[in-house]
C-alpha cells in the first residue's frame, strides 16, 4: 500500500542534475505551461519530445531548441497519435524516463447555462471533460506501459509520471463545472495510480496543481477577475521549477505541488506541497482508507492468495 513520505520541503530550491541525459515527453508542450516545462527540462539536460496538435508552434519551438527536442503532432484524444509520440521518443533516444501529462483546455461552459425560452433543453458540448480526463488517462496508460516494460529489462531506473491538475481540483470554482470536475478527476486518478505504483513497479506518480497563470488558456475576463481580486498570479517558471523538483528527487511519490503566487504564505519559490490527499488530521479517514485497500492485493493482481487465476464479473453498484 502507498505510504506517505510527508510533504515536500518547497523552501529548498530544486537541483536538476539528475535530469541530464534523460528523455521526457510533454503533452501540450508547444505553448503555455507546457512550453515552460519543455524549456526547463532542456536547460537541465534532457531530450524532450513535444507532443502537441499545434504544428506551427511546436515546430517553431523545436527549431529554436534544436537537437534537444523532437516535435510530434499529437491530439491527446487520439490513442494512435499519442502512441506515435511515445514510439518516436523510443526511436530517437531509446528510452522514456519522464512523462508530463500537461495538455488541457478550458472553454465557456454550457453545463450551467440554460435557455428557458426554448421548447427543449440543449445538449451541452463537453470538450473539457474529454481532453482533460480522457487525454490524461491515455497519456498515463502509455507512460505506465513503457515505464514498466523498460524497467522489466536491464534499463531499470527511476521513471516519473506527472499529471497536471489545477487548484480547481481542490477549491470551489464558480461557473466552470466541467473544468472543476476534470481537475478533481485527475486528482483522484493520481491517487489510484500511486496505489498501483506501490505494488512494486518502480514508477513514481505525482501531480502539479497550478493557480492562475498568464498563459493562452486564461481568458481576458478571468485575467481581469483575478487582477481585481488581488490574489495575484502564479508564474510558469515556478511551475517548471516544481516539475524539476519532482523529477530530480526519487523519494517524492504521490505528492501534489500547488503553483501559487510567491507572496502567499510558505511559497517563497512559487510552489507548495498541498498535503491534502493523505488525511493527516483525520484518523477516521485513515481507517476508511485502510478498509478500502484491504482487498487490493487481490483486486490488483491476476491471481488469488493461493495462486489461482481470478475470474472477475462486472460490478453492479
N, C-alpha and C positions, 0 to 999 in steps of 0.2 A: 504494500500500500504506500502511496505517496506520503512522505513525511516532510513537513515544513522545516526549512532550514533557517527561517526567520527573515525579516525584511532586509533588503539590500541597503547598505550604507551609501546613500546618494550624495553625501558630502565629500566623498573621495572621488577625485577625477579619474575617469577610466583610462587604462593603458591598453593600447590596441596592438601591441607587439605580436600577440599570438594569432592575429588575423593574416599576417603576411604569408603569401603563398597559398592561401585557401581560396575556394571558389564559392561565390554567393549568387543566389538568384533572387531578384526583387521584382515582384509583380507590380504593375503600375509605376514602374521606375523611371519613366520619361519626364515626369514633372512633379511639382509639389513636394510633399514629404518623401515620396519615392525617389525623386532626384536627389534630395538631401542624403538619403540612405546610400544611394549609389556613390555619390561623391566621397562620403566619409569612408566607405569600405575601400574604394580605390586608393584614397590617400593613405589608408592603413596597410596597403599592400595586397589586397585581394583582387582577383579577377571577378568581374560582376557581369552576369547575364541580365540584361534589361528586358523584361517581358512586358510589353505594353501594346495596346492597339493603336496608339498614335505613332504612325510610322515616321512622320516628319520630325516630331520632337525626339523620338527615340534614335533615329539615325543621326540627328544633329548632335545629341549628347555622346553617342558612340564616336563620332568623328572628332569631337573635342577631346575626349579622354583616351582616344587612340587604342592601342593594343590591350589596354586594361579592361576593356568592356566588349561585350558582344550583344548586339540588339537582335531580338526576335519578336516579330509581330505576333501579338497574343491577346485574344479576348478570353478573359478568365472564365467565362461561361461555356467555353468550348473545351471539352476534355481533350480533343485531338490537338488543339493548338497549345494547351498547357503541356501536354505530353511532349510535343515537339520542342518546346523550350527546355524542358529537363534533358531531353536527349541531346540537344545542342550543347548544353553545359558539359555533359559527359564527353561528347565528341571533341570539344575544344580543350578541356583541361584534364579529363579522365576522372573527375571527382565532383561531388556536390557536398559542401560542408555546412553552408548557411542558407536558409530559405526565409525570406521576409515576405509574408503574405500581406501585402500592403494595399493592393488595388481595392478601391471602393468608390462609391458615388453618393451624392445627396441631391435630391430634387424637390421641387414643390410637391407636397404630399397630398394626395387626393382622399386619403382614408377618412379624415375628419371633415372633409368638405362635402356638403350635401346641397344640391339644388332642388329645393322642395317645390319649385314651380313646375318641375317635370312630372309626368304621369308615373314614371318608374325611377327607381334609383339607378345610377350609372355604376357599372362595374369598374372598380379602381384599377389603375395601372400599378404594378408592384415591382418596378425595376430595382429599387434599392434593396429589397429583400433578396432578390435573385443574385445580384452582384455581390453584395456584402456578406451573404451567408453561403450560397452555393459556390460562388467563386473561391471563397476562403477554404471551404471544405474540399474542393477539388485540389487546390494547391497543397493542403495538408496531407491528403491521401497520397499524392505523388511524392511529397517530401518524405513521408514515413516509409514508403516502399523503397525509394532509392537509399535512404539512410540505412535501413535495416539490411538491404541487400549488400551494401558496401561493407557494413560492419560485420557481416557474416563471413567475409573473406579476410585477406591479410591486411587490407587497408583500413584497419579498425582505429578510429579516433573520435574525438569529440565532434558531434554534429548537432546543430541547433536550429530549431524552427521557432520563428517569432510571428505571432499573429497581431495584426493591428485592429484593436477595438477602438474605444473612444471613452472619454469621460461620460458620454451619453449612455454608456453601458453600466454606469454606477449612479447616475443622477436622474431626477425627473427632468424632462426636456419638453417644453411647450411646443405643440404644433408639429411634431415630427415623429409620429408613431412608427413608421417604417424604419427610420434611422435608429431610433432608440431600441426597437425590437431587434434589429440586426446586430447592434453592438452588444446588447445583452446576450444575444445568441453566441457571438464569438467568445464572450467571457465564459459562458457555460461550456463551450466547445473546448476551450483551453483546459478547463477543469477535468473534462473527460480524457483528454489527451495526456495530461500529466499522470493520471492514474494508469493509463496504458503504458506510458514510458517507465513507470515504476516497476513494471513486470520484468525489467532487466534488459531492454533492448538498446540501452546506452544512447538514448535520444533525449535531448533537452527541449522542453516546450515552455515558452514564456510569452508575455503579452505586453504590448505598448498601448497606452490609452491617452491620446492627446486631448488637451483642452483646445480651445480655438487657436488655430494657426493661420496666418495670412497666406493661403495658397489658392489656386484656381477653384477649388471646390467650395470656398467660402463665398457666399453671395454678398452683394453690396448691402442689402438690407440687414443681413446678420452682422456684417462688419460694423455698420452704424450702431446696431443694437449693443454689441459688446463694447464698443468705444464709449457709448453713453453710460453703460452700466458701471464703468470704472474698474471692471475685473481685470482688464489687460489681456494681452495675447501671449501665447507661448511661442517659442521660436523653433523653426525647422532644424536649426543647427543643434539645439538641445535634444530634439528627438533623435538625431543622428548619434549624438553622444551617448544617449541611453541605449541605443542599439549596440554600439561598440562596447559599452559596459557589460551587456548581457553576453555577447558572443565571446568576449575576452576572458570571462570568468566561468570555468566549467562547473563551479559549485552553485551557480544560480539556476534554480529549477522551479517551475510552476509559479513564478512571480509576475506581478503586474506593475509596471512602472508608468506613472502618470507624467505626462509632459505638460508643465504648467508655467505661468509667469514666474520669473526669478524672484520677484518681491513677495511671493507667497511664502508663508512660514515653512522653513525646512527645505526650501527649493533653491538653494544658492547656485546649483548647477543646472537648474531648469527642469529637474525631474525628481520624483519621489516614489518610493515604494508605497502603493496604496494600502497594502496589508489588510485587505478586506475579504479575502477569499479563504481564510483559514480559521475563522470563528474564534479569534484569540480570546474574546471576552465572553464566550458562550459555551459553557460545559454541556448544556442541553443539545446544542447543535453538534458538538463534537461526538456526543453519544449517538445521535441520529445518523451522523456520517459513518460511524463505526458499524452500526447495524446495516446501513445501506450497502456497505462494501464487503460484508462478511461472505456473501456468495461469489465474490469477484473471482476467486481462484478457479471456480467452475465456469462462470459466465464468460470469462475472457480466454479460455483455452478450449481445445477441441476434444479433451478427454475429461472424465470424471476423476475422483480421487483414487480410483483403482485402475486407471488407465484405459477404461472402456470408452469407445467413441460416443460423443454426446449426440443425441437426437433432439433437435430443437423444433418447437412449433410456434407459429405466430402468436404473439400475446394479444389477448382481448381484455383491455382495461375497462 
